Amino acid sequence: MRREDEGLGEDPLNGADPLQDTFYRPAVKARPPKPEHYKVISISMYLEDIEQLDAMVAELKKRGHTKANRSQLIRHALSVVDLESVPKPY
């Protein structure tokens, strides 16, 4: 019978892996810090409203606003909306 402390000798898998630093370096991806001047949000819109928004963005681009996008147009609309003119059902 064999005693438990006898065996094949030192376990090669116990301890540091000699290939770890050579072949198996974990990919370290530094995440950029989260911006604090804006947040990404999600809103629901009717398909017709999205089509209208996209058409307006396309028109702005035709007029030379090459960086126009949905967010820019919505931000502008927020800056000029008259709350007194908004109908009650909305």
Summary of the structure (lengths in Angstrom):
residues: 90
radius of gyration: 30.5
end to end distance: 85.0
largest distance: 93.5
contacts: 97
relative contact order: 0.06
helix: 33%
strand: 0%
